[in-house]
Amino acid sequence: QTSGATLGHGLGVAPKAAIVKRRDGSSNWISPFFDLQTAGKLNDDPPFTNSYYSTFFTSQPSSTLLTIGSNDDINRNTSTYVAYVFSEVAGYSKFGSYTGNGNANGAYVYTGFRPAFIMVKRTDDSSSDWYIFDNKRPAFNVIDNYISPNLTNAEISFTSLDILSNGFKLRNTGNDLNGSGGTIIYFAFAESPFKNARAR
């Protein structure tokens, strides 16, 4: 449980995001965004903060290592953990943030590929849920079915966003997805890791 311990991630480049969970006991799913130096919980809805991030990571990740703190959710003596660590792959994965505009003609997010999976969370609000969308529910725009990993609800439906050939565009005025001035993080993955395959 030494603060400053290092973990190899094997990506060969500095990661953009991660999801970490202690396996042996009650703990949170920690979700850091490294470029933004902010972190929150996948299993809950509080805001993401820089101070929360710094309890888990004592320095920025390198192309080979994560440097972690001593918080029990990431570094408890004798505990075991699972960590999903993500880097961007051109044409396949993208991690970042966008600013909401509060308009039905909503924010557009460029990914460089047609997303098959999108997960978003507003980071600067005290009660915003996580949202997961995909290109199968339904298989056409507007995408209006989602699930929330921080809730136990069944699938919920309302007009949300369009999946485009090179990104996605919000079609919702709601506070969580497109609140005016809000900062919303996203994970986006393509269906196939082919850099130039954007046709469906």
Helices and strands as residue ranges (DSSP letters): E 5-8, E 17-22, E 29-33, E 38-41, H 50-56, E 65-68, H 72-75, E 81-86, E 93-99, E 108-110, E 115-122, E 130-134, E 143-146, E 156-164, E 167-170, H 175-178, E 183-190
